[in-house]
Amino acid sequence: MDLILSAFEILMRWDVALALLAGSVGGVLIGAIPGVGPAVAIAILLPATFSMDPIVGLTVLLGIYGSSMYGGAIPAILINTPGTAVNALTTYDGYPMTARGEPRRALSLAYSASFYGGVFSVVCLILFAPLLAKVAPLFGSREIFLAALLGIILVVVAHRGQALIAGALAAFGIFIQTIGLEPVKYSQRYTFDQDFLGSGINLIVVVLGLFALSQAFVLLMDEDEKVHITKLRGGMFQGMRELSRHPRIATVSASFGVLMGMIPGVGEFTAQFMSYTYAQKTSKRPQDFGNGSSEGLIAAETANNAVPAAAMVPLLALGIPGEALTAMMLSVFYVHNVVPGPALFQNRMDFVVALYLALLILNVLVLIFLLMATKSLIKVVKIPNRFLGVCILTLSFVGVYSLRNSATDCVMAAAFGMIGYILKRLSLPAVPIILGMVLGGIMEVKLRAGMARVKEPLDFIDRPVSFILFLIIVIVLVAHTIRVLKDRKERKEAEWQTKTSSTNFGGLMLRRKSSFLKGRGKQVRARHSKLLRRLTDLF
């Protein structure tokens, strides 16, 4: 109880309350605009948060992170265009509801499910906070190195069908992190006697380039879309009543979100599809899924909103981000000399609980705002793409320049923006680059610290936690290898069946053609002989 009271004291400040309100409302607005998303907004706001107190800056970013998925459901349901990438599954059942004249019911149900998922996640993590505080001290340098390595491996294998390129991009991120002065002896690496590379490549410059500038280029290149919005009919509070009829699906989906959020590199997509599949398999009306099923909409929205709070666990407990957004938040911690990891749970537990309470309050604020302002908020969907592109481009360059008042940073951000644009056009992931930069730095420092006590290779995994992490890494790699070999075998079988079926079809057509020609030849010869007999009779 004393811990919660201490956390409330941290939050009971006017600047924190203002940050909560700005983050929650801003996140909804950003999420409701297709093509922007929380990554772009957080990337733009990062330079501004460096001058704020840690709790204020993190509250703003958490507000945008946690509430953007609420807003992303609005265009997904009304115009079949997800506001954020994780709202793609919302279109499966949300838009069919709109098509049959129930847009307000769909929005109300999405808001209610999102609220339930967010609150469930935060409550679980507040209850488990004392346990995390006991587990965190068990992680030393070797354990954190293995956890960071596991994070990179999970990020790579999570990109099914693109694991090789994801691994290459993660390695590229690790390489970028090595440029500049190395952290132990301060010798220069890959600077080529260029002064601007001496301090390394700033993470925020890369983030703004890969996410914000690349998205601005995409919006500027694409044509503006004409949006038609269906009129809203019905009450906005009916979703609460409907959600109460499906407590099992809501609870299981939220649990999937919590579990998947804690695992680096997994995130919302896996949680969504697992919960959606579970809901469909256990539903009495599975044929409705994809055609406006309330259970499908509940599963998708509950799972994705349970992830943000859970994703903070590896970040706060170990200092290991599981995705690009938490990697950006890590930079805010470092700027204010608040180092996430076991020491944070031991010495600043009130700060950790304050962040979770901020997420809890955030969900309440967002729900109230959406129930009151949805009718006005849907007009945000009509903002032209190119206007958004110009705004993002301008704000991004202002943010980059404000970091160190350096025009060189702007040029580097533009270069990474082009790389990000190419990756988007090729449908390749940019997240491994960011995580490679962040986790690569953690791995290098912790490996050097851990190797001081290692005399034999097995000494690295001689403690229970390190041995368990090593076993998990081996299991993940073996499972991924088996899956790749299985996919390759299935692909070869499919190609063989296609080739065989096409060969059989070709042979069948050839035989039919030969048979037809033989029969046709007999008819022609018979007609010719009959005509010849007639001519002979005439003469």
C-alpha positions as CSV (number, residue, x, y, z in Angstrom):
1,M,0.0,0.0,0.0
2,D,2.8,2.4,0.8
3,L,4.3,1.7,-2.6
4,I,1.1,2.6,-4.4
5,L,0.8,5.8,-2.3
6,S,4.4,6.8,-3.2
7,A,3.6,6.1,-6.9
8,F,0.5,8.4,-6.7
9,E,2.6,11.1,-5.1
10,I,4.9,11.0,-8.2
11,L,1.8,11.3,-10.5
12,M,0.0,14.0,-8.5
13,R,1.7,16.9,-10.3
14,W,0.2,19.3,-12.8
15,D,2.9,18.6,-15.5
16,V,2.4,14.8,-15.2
17,A,-1.4,15.3,-15.4
18,L,-1.0,17.5,-18.5
19,A,1.4,15.0,-20.1
20,L,-1.2,12.2,-19.5
21,L,-3.9,14.2,-21.1
22,A,-1.8,15.3,-24.0
23,G,-0.4,11.8,-24.6
24,S,-3.8,10.1,-24.5
25,V,-5.6,12.6,-26.7
26,G,-2.6,13.0,-29.1
27,G,-2.2,9.2,-29.3
28,V,-5.9,8.8,-30.4
29,L,-5.6,11.5,-33.0
30,I,-2.4,10.1,-34.4
31,G,-3.8,6.5,-34.4
32,A,-6.9,7.7,-36.3
33,I,-4.8,9.1,-39.2
34,P,-4.0,6.3,-41.6
35,G,-0.3,6.2,-42.5
36,V,1.2,8.0,-39.5
37,G,1.2,5.7,-36.5
38,P,2.8,5.9,-33.1
39,A,6.3,5.2,-34.2
40,V,6.4,8.3,-36.3
41,A,4.9,10.5,-33.6
42,I,7.2,9.2,-30.9
43,A,10.2,9.6,-33.2
44,I,9.2,13.3,-33.7
45,L,8.6,14.0,-30.0
46,L,11.7,12.3,-28.7
47,P,14.0,15.4,-28.9
48,A,11.3,17.4,-27.0
49,T,11.1,14.9,-24.2
50,F,14.8,15.1,-23.4
51,S,14.3,18.5,-21.6
52,M,11.4,17.1,-19.5
53,D,11.5,15.2,-16.2
54,P,11.7,11.4,-16.8
55,I,8.2,10.7,-15.6
56,V,6.8,13.5,-17.7
57,G,8.6,12.6,-20.9
58,L,7.8,8.9,-20.5
59,T,4.2,9.6,-19.7
60,V,3.7,11.5,-22.9
61,L,5.3,8.7,-24.9
62,L,3.4,6.0,-23.1
63,G,0.2,7.9,-23.7
64,I,0.8,7.9,-27.5
65,Y,2.0,4.3,-27.4
66,G,-1.0,3.0,-25.4
67,S,-3.8,5.1,-26.9
68,S,-2.8,5.0,-30.6
69,M,-4.4,1.6,-31.0
70,Y,-7.7,3.0,-29.8
71,G,-7.6,5.6,-32.5
72,G,-6.4,3.1,-35.1
73,A,-9.7,1.2,-34.8
74,I,-11.7,4.2,-36.1
75,P,-10.6,4.2,-39.8
76,A,-10.3,0.4,-39.6
77,I,-14.0,0.1,-38.8
78,L,-15.3,3.0,-40.8
79,I,-13.3,2.9,-44.1
80,N,-11.6,-0.5,-43.9
81,T,-8.2,1.1,-43.6
82,P,-6.2,0.4,-40.3
83,G,-5.0,3.5,-38.6
84,T,-2.0,1.7,-37.2
85,A,-0.5,-1.6,-38.5
86,V,-1.8,-3.6,-35.5
87,N,-5.4,-2.6,-36.3
88,A,-5.3,-4.6,-39.6
89,L,-7.2,-7.5,-37.9
90,T,-9.9,-5.1,-36.7
91,T,-11.0,-4.6,-40.3
92,Y,-11.9,-8.3,-40.6
93,D,-15.0,-7.9,-38.5
94,G,-15.2,-4.2,-37.8
95,Y,-15.8,-3.0,-41.4
96,P,-18.5,-5.7,-42.2
97,M,-20.4,-4.3,-39.2
98,T,-20.2,-0.9,-40.7
99,A,-21.3,-2.3,-44.1
100,R,-24.5,-3.7,-42.6
101,G,-25.3,-0.4,-40.9
102,E,-23.8,-0.9,-37.4
103,P,-20.7,1.4,-37.3
104,R,-21.5,2.8,-33.8
105,R,-21.9,-0.7,-32.3
106,A,-18.6,-1.7,-33.8
107,L,-16.7,1.4,-32.5
108,S,-18.3,1.0,-29.1
109,L,-17.3,-2.7,-28.9
110,A,-13.7,-1.9,-30.1
111,Y,-13.3,0.8,-27.4
112,S,-14.7,-1.4,-24.7
113,A,-12.5,-4.4,-25.7
114,S,-9.4,-2.1,-25.9
115,F,-10.2,-0.7,-22.4
116,Y,-10.6,-4.1,-20.9
117,G,-7.3,-5.4,-22.5
118,G,-5.4,-2.3,-21.3
119,V,-6.7,-2.4,-17.7
120,F,-6.3,-6.2,-17.4
121,S,-2.6,-5.8,-18.5
122,V,-1.8,-3.1,-16.1
123,V,-3.5,-4.8,-13.1
124,C,-1.6,-8.0,-13.8
125,L,1.7,-6.2,-13.9
126,I,1.1,-4.2,-10.7
127,L,0.2,-7.5,-8.9
128,F,3.4,-9.1,-10.3
129,A,5.7,-6.1,-9.6
130,P,6.9,-7.5,-6.3
131,L,7.8,-10.8,-7.9
132,L,9.7,-9.0,-10.7
133,A,11.6,-7.0,-8.0
134,K,12.8,-10.3,-6.5
135,V,13.7,-11.9,-9.9
136,A,15.5,-8.9,-11.3
137,P,18.6,-9.1,-9.0
138,L,19.3,-12.6,-10.3
139,F,20.4,-11.0,-13.6
140,G,24.1,-10.2,-13.8
141,S,26.2,-9.2,-16.8
142,R,26.1,-12.6,-18.4
143,E,22.4,-13.0,-17.9
144,I,21.6,-9.6,-19.4
145,F,23.9,-10.4,-22.4
146,L,22.1,-13.7,-23.0
147,A,18.7,-12.0,-22.6
148,A,19.7,-9.3,-25.2
149,L,21.0,-12.1,-27.5
150,L,17.7,-13.9,-27.1
151,G,15.8,-10.7,-27.9
152,I,17.6,-10.2,-31.2
153,I,17.1,-13.9,-32.1
154,L,13.4,-13.7,-31.3
155,V,13.1,-10.5,-33.4
156,V,14.7,-12.3,-36.3
157,V,12.8,-15.5,-36.2
158,A,9.5,-13.6,-35.6
159,H,9.8,-12.4,-39.3
160,R,8.6,-15.6,-40.8
161,G,9.7,-15.9,-44.4
162,Q,12.0,-12.9,-43.9
163,A,14.3,-14.2,-41.2
164,L,17.5,-14.0,-43.3
165,I,16.9,-10.4,-44.3
166,A,15.8,-9.5,-40.7
167,G,19.0,-11.0,-39.4
168,A,21.1,-9.0,-42.0
169,L,19.3,-5.8,-41.0
170,A,19.8,-6.6,-37.2
171,A,23.5,-7.1,-38.0
172,F,23.5,-3.8,-39.9
173,G,22.1,-2.1,-36.8
174,I,24.8,-3.7,-34.6
175,F,27.4,-2.4,-37.0
176,I,26.0,1.1,-36.9
177,Q,26.2,1.0,-33.1
178,T,30.0,0.2,-33.3
179,I,30.8,3.4,-35.2
180,G,32.6,6.0,-33.0
181,L,34.5,5.6,-29.8
182,E,34.3,2.1,-28.2
183,P,33.0,2.1,-24.6
184,V,36.1,0.7,-22.7
185,K,39.4,2.0,-24.2
186,Y,37.8,4.8,-26.2
187,S,39.6,3.9,-29.4
188,Q,38.0,4.9,-32.7
189,R,36.1,2.4,-34.8
190,Y,35.0,2.9,-38.4
191,T,35.4,6.7,-38.3
192,F,37.8,7.0,-41.2
193,D,39.3,10.2,-39.6
194,Q,35.9,12.0,-40.0
195,D,35.2,14.2,-37.0
196,F,31.4,13.9,-37.4
197,L,31.6,10.1,-36.9
198,G,33.7,10.4,-33.7
199,S,30.7,10.6,-31.5
200,G,28.9,7.8,-33.3
201,I,25.6,7.8,-35.1
202,N,22.8,9.0,-32.8
203,L,19.9,6.5,-32.2
204,I,17.3,9.3,-32.5
205,V,18.7,10.3,-35.9
206,V,18.3,6.8,-37.2
207,V,14.8,6.4,-35.6
208,L,13.6,9.7,-37.2
209,G,15.1,8.7,-40.5
210,L,13.8,5.1,-40.7
211,F,10.3,5.8,-39.3
212,A,9.3,9.5,-39.6
213,L,11.1,10.6,-42.8
214,S,10.5,7.4,-44.7
215,Q,6.8,7.6,-43.9
216,A,6.8,11.3,-45.0
217,F,8.4,10.2,-48.4
218,V,5.7,7.5,-48.8
219,L,2.9,10.0,-48.1
220,L,4.3,12.5,-50.5
221,M,4.7,10.0,-53.3
222,D,1.2,8.5,-52.9
223,E,-1.9,10.2,-54.2
224,D,-4.6,11.6,-51.8
225,E,-7.4,9.2,-51.3
226,K,-11.1,10.2,-51.3
227,V,-12.7,8.9,-48.1
228,H,-16.4,8.3,-47.6
229,I,-17.5,7.9,-44.0
230,T,-20.7,6.1,-43.0
231,K,-23.0,8.0,-40.6
232,L,-23.0,6.8,-37.1
233,R,-26.2,5.4,-35.6
234,G,-26.9,3.8,-32.2
235,G,-25.5,4.3,-28.7
236,M,-21.9,4.4,-27.9
237,F,-22.3,2.5,-24.5
238,Q,-23.8,-0.6,-25.9
239,G,-20.3,-2.1,-26.4
240,M,-19.9,-2.4,-22.6
241,R,-23.0,-4.5,-22.3
242,E,-22.0,-6.7,-25.3
243,L,-18.5,-7.2,-24.0
244,S,-19.9,-8.5,-20.7
245,R,-21.5,-11.4,-22.6
246,H,-18.1,-12.7,-23.7
247,P,-15.9,-12.6,-20.6
248,R,-14.0,-15.8,-21.5
249,I,-12.8,-14.5,-24.9
250,A,-11.9,-11.1,-23.5
251,T,-9.9,-12.6,-20.6
252,V,-8.1,-15.2,-22.7
253,S,-7.3,-12.6,-25.4
254,A,-5.9,-10.1,-22.8
255,S,-3.8,-12.9,-21.3
256,F,-2.3,-13.7,-24.7
257,G,-1.5,-10.0,-25.0
258,V,0.3,-9.9,-21.6
259,L,2.3,-13.0,-22.3
260,M,3.3,-12.0,-25.9
261,G,4.1,-8.5,-24.8
262,M,6.7,-9.7,-22.3
263,I,8.6,-11.7,-25.0
264,P,10.9,-9.4,-27.0
265,G,10.3,-9.4,-30.7
266,V,6.8,-10.9,-30.6
267,G,4.3,-8.2,-29.8
268,E,0.8,-7.4,-30.9
269,F,0.5,-9.4,-34.2
270,T,1.2,-12.8,-32.6
271,A,-1.1,-12.0,-29.6
272,Q,-3.9,-10.9,-32.0
273,F,-3.7,-13.9,-34.3
274,M,-3.5,-16.4,-31.4
275,S,-6.5,-14.8,-29.6
276,Y,-8.5,-14.5,-32.9
277,T,-7.8,-18.2,-33.7
278,Y,-8.8,-19.2,-30.2
279,A,-12.0,-17.2,-30.4
280,Q,-12.9,-18.7,-33.8
281,K,-12.1,-22.3,-32.7
282,T,-14.2,-22.1,-29.5
283,S,-17.1,-20.0,-30.9
284,K,-20.6,-21.4,-31.4
285,R,-20.7,-19.4,-34.7
286,P,-17.3,-19.7,-36.3
287,Q,-18.8,-18.9,-39.7
288,D,-19.5,-15.3,-38.6
289,F,-15.7,-14.5,-38.2
290,G,-14.6,-12.2,-41.0
291,N,-18.3,-11.2,-41.6
292,G,-18.9,-9.0,-38.6
293,S,-18.4,-11.2,-35.6
294,S,-18.5,-9.4,-32.3
295,E,-16.3,-12.2,-30.8
296,G,-13.6,-11.6,-33.5
297,L,-13.6,-7.9,-32.9
298,I,-13.3,-8.4,-29.1
299,A,-10.4,-10.9,-29.6
300,A,-8.4,-8.5,-31.9
301,E,-8.8,-5.3,-29.9
302,T,-8.4,-6.8,-26.4
303,A,-5.1,-8.6,-27.4
304,N,-3.4,-5.7,-29.1
305,N,-4.2,-3.2,-26.2
306,A,-2.9,-5.6,-23.6
307,V,0.6,-5.6,-25.1
308,P,1.9,-2.0,-24.4
309,A,2.0,-2.4,-20.6
310,A,3.5,-5.9,-20.8
311,A,6.1,-4.7,-23.3
312,M,7.5,-2.4,-20.6
313,V,8.5,-5.5,-18.4
314,P,11.7,-6.5,-20.3
315,L,12.5,-2.8,-20.8
316,L,12.2,-1.9,-17.1
317,A,13.4,-5.2,-15.5
318,L,16.4,-5.8,-17.8
319,G,16.8,-2.7,-19.9
320,I,16.1,-4.7,-23.0
321,P,13.5,-3.3,-25.5
322,G,11.4,-5.8,-27.4
323,E,10.4,-3.4,-30.3
324,A,11.1,-0.1,-31.8
325,L,8.8,2.0,-29.6
326,T,10.2,0.7,-26.4
327,A,13.7,1.2,-27.8
328,M,12.9,4.8,-28.3
329,M,11.7,5.1,-24.7
330,L,15.0,3.6,-23.6
331,S,16.8,6.6,-24.9
332,V,14.7,8.8,-22.7
333,F,15.8,6.8,-19.6
334,Y,19.4,7.1,-20.6
335,V,19.2,10.9,-21.2
336,H,18.0,11.4,-17.6
337,N,20.5,8.9,-16.1
338,V,17.7,6.5,-15.1
339,V,19.1,3.1,-16.0
340,P,16.5,0.4,-16.5
341,G,17.4,-3.0,-15.1
342,P,17.5,-4.8,-11.8
343,A,18.7,-1.7,-9.9
344,L,15.6,0.2,-11.0
345,F,13.3,-2.4,-9.4
346,Q,15.4,-2.5,-6.3
347,N,15.9,1.3,-5.8
348,R,13.1,3.0,-7.7
349,M,10.1,0.6,-7.4
350,D,7.8,3.6,-6.8
351,F,8.8,5.0,-10.2
352,V,8.0,1.7,-11.9
353,V,4.6,1.5,-10.2
354,A,3.9,5.1,-11.2
355,L,4.4,4.3,-14.8
356,Y,2.0,1.4,-14.6
357,L,-0.6,3.6,-12.8
358,A,-0.1,6.2,-15.5
359,L,-1.0,3.5,-18.1
360,L,-4.1,2.7,-16.0
361,I,-5.3,6.3,-15.8
362,L,-4.5,6.7,-19.5
363,N,-6.9,4.0,-20.5
364,V,-9.7,5.6,-18.5
365,L,-9.0,9.1,-20.0
366,V,-8.9,7.6,-23.6
367,L,-12.2,5.8,-23.1
368,I,-14.0,8.9,-21.8
369,F,-12.6,11.0,-24.6
370,L,-13.6,8.5,-27.3
371,L,-17.1,8.1,-26.0
372,M,-17.6,11.9,-26.0
373,A,-15.7,12.9,-29.2
374,T,-15.9,10.1,-31.7
375,K,-18.3,12.0,-34.0
376,S,-15.9,14.9,-34.3
377,L,-12.8,12.7,-34.3
378,I,-13.7,10.8,-37.5
379,K,-13.0,14.0,-39.5
380,V,-9.3,13.5,-38.9
381,V,-9.5,10.6,-41.3
382,K,-10.1,13.1,-44.2
383,I,-6.7,14.9,-43.8
384,P,-4.9,14.7,-47.2
385,N,-1.8,12.4,-47.3
386,R,0.5,15.0,-48.9
387,F,-0.3,17.6,-46.3
388,L,0.6,15.1,-43.6
389,G,3.8,14.2,-45.4
390,V,4.9,17.9,-45.5
391,C,4.1,18.3,-41.8
392,I,6.0,15.1,-40.8
393,L,9.0,16.1,-42.9
394,T,9.2,19.6,-41.4
395,L,8.8,18.4,-37.8
396,S,11.3,15.6,-38.3
397,F,14.1,17.9,-39.6
398,V,13.4,20.4,-36.8
399,G,13.6,17.5,-34.2
400,V,16.9,16.2,-35.7
401,Y,18.5,19.6,-35.9
402,S,17.5,20.5,-32.3
403,L,19.4,17.4,-31.0
404,R,22.9,18.8,-31.5
405,N,22.3,21.9,-33.8
406,S,24.0,19.9,-36.5
407,A,23.2,20.0,-40.2
408,T,25.2,16.8,-40.6
409,D,22.6,15.0,-38.5
410,C,19.9,16.2,-40.9
411,V,21.9,14.7,-43.8
412,M,22.3,11.4,-42.0
413,A,18.6,11.3,-41.1
414,A,17.7,11.9,-44.7
415,A,20.0,9.1,-45.8
416,F,18.3,6.7,-43.3
417,G,15.0,8.1,-44.5
418,M,15.8,6.9,-48.0
419,I,16.9,3.5,-46.6
420,G,13.6,3.3,-44.7
421,Y,11.6,4.3,-47.8
422,I,13.3,1.5,-49.8
423,L,12.5,-1.0,-47.0
424,K,8.9,0.1,-47.0
425,R,8.5,-0.2,-50.8
426,L,10.1,-3.7,-50.6
427,S,7.9,-4.7,-47.7
428,L,11.0,-5.4,-45.5
429,P,11.2,-4.7,-41.7
430,A,13.0,-1.7,-40.3
431,V,12.6,-2.7,-36.7
432,P,15.6,-5.1,-36.6
433,I,17.9,-2.2,-37.4
434,I,16.8,-0.2,-34.3
435,L,16.9,-3.2,-32.0
436,G,20.3,-4.2,-33.4
437,M,21.6,-0.7,-32.5
438,V,20.1,-0.8,-29.0
439,L,20.7,-4.4,-28.1
440,G,24.1,-4.5,-29.8
441,G,25.4,-1.8,-27.4
442,I,24.0,-3.7,-24.4
443,M,25.5,-7.0,-25.6
444,E,28.9,-5.4,-26.1
445,V,29.1,-3.8,-22.6
446,K,27.7,-6.8,-20.8
447,L,29.8,-9.3,-22.7
448,R,33.0,-7.5,-21.8
449,A,32.0,-7.2,-18.1
450,G,30.9,-10.9,-18.0
451,M,34.0,-12.3,-19.6
452,A,36.2,-11.0,-16.8
453,R,34.9,-13.9,-14.6
454,V,34.9,-16.5,-17.3
455,K,37.9,-18.9,-17.6
456,E,36.2,-21.8,-19.5
457,P,33.3,-21.6,-22.0
458,L,30.9,-23.4,-19.6
459,D,31.6,-20.8,-16.9
460,F,29.4,-18.5,-19.0
461,I,26.3,-20.6,-18.2
462,D,27.2,-21.9,-14.8
463,R,24.4,-20.0,-13.0
464,P,20.7,-21.1,-13.1
465,V,19.3,-18.0,-14.9
466,S,22.1,-18.0,-17.5
467,F,21.7,-21.7,-18.1
468,I,17.9,-21.4,-18.6
469,L,18.4,-18.5,-21.0
470,F,21.0,-20.5,-22.9
471,L,18.5,-23.5,-23.2
472,I,15.8,-21.1,-24.4
473,I,18.1,-19.8,-27.1
474,V,19.0,-23.3,-28.2
475,I,15.3,-24.4,-28.3
476,V,14.3,-21.3,-30.3
477,L,17.1,-21.9,-32.9
478,V,16.3,-25.6,-33.2
479,A,12.6,-24.9,-33.5
480,H,13.2,-22.2,-36.1
481,T,15.5,-24.5,-38.1
482,I,12.9,-27.3,-38.0
483,R,10.2,-24.9,-39.1
484,V,12.4,-23.6,-42.0
485,L,13.2,-27.1,-43.2
486,K,9.5,-28.0,-42.9
487,D,8.5,-24.9,-44.9
488,R,11.1,-25.7,-47.5
489,K,9.9,-29.3,-47.8
490,E,6.2,-28.1,-48.2
491,R,7.3,-25.6,-50.8
492,K,9.1,-28.2,-52.8
493,E,6.2,-30.6,-52.6
494,A,3.8,-27.8,-53.7
495,E,6.1,-27.0,-56.7
496,W,6.4,-30.7,-57.6
497,Q,2.6,-31.1,-57.5
498,T,2.1,-28.0,-59.6
499,K,4.7,-29.2,-62.1
500,T,3.2,-32.7,-62.2
501,S,-0.3,-31.4,-62.5
502,S,0.7,-29.1,-65.3
503,T,2.5,-32.0,-67.0
504,N,-0.5,-34.3,-66.6
505,F,-2.8,-31.6,-67.9
506,G,-0.4,-30.9,-70.8
507,G,-0.2,-34.7,-71.6
508,L,-4.0,-35.0,-71.4
509,M,-4.5,-32.1,-73.8
510,L,-1.9,-33.5,-76.2
511,R,-3.6,-36.9,-76.2
512,R,-7.0,-35.3,-76.7
513,K,-5.5,-33.3,-79.6
514,S,-4.0,-36.4,-81.2
515,S,-7.3,-38.3,-80.8
516,F,-9.2,-35.4,-82.2
517,L,-6.8,-35.1,-85.2
518,K,-7.0,-38.8,-85.9
519,G,-10.8,-38.8,-85.8
520,R,-10.9,-35.6,-87.9
521,G,-8.5,-37.1,-90.4
522,K,-10.7,-40.2,-90.8
523,Q,-13.8,-38.0,-91.4
524,V,-11.9,-35.9,-94.0
525,R,-10.6,-39.0,-95.8
526,A,-14.0,-40.6,-95.9
527,R,-15.6,-37.4,-97.3
528,H,-12.9,-37.1,-99.9
529,S,-13.3,-40.8,-101.0
530,K,-17.1,-40.3,-101.2
531,L,-16.6,-37.2,-103.3
532,L,-14.2,-39.0,-105.6
533,R,-16.7,-41.9,-106.1
534,R,-19.4,-39.4,-107.2
535,L,-17.1,-37.7,-109.6
536,T,-16.1,-41.1,-111.1
537,D,-19.8,-42.0,-111.5
538,L,-20.4,-38.7,-113.4
539,F,-17.7,-39.3,-115.9
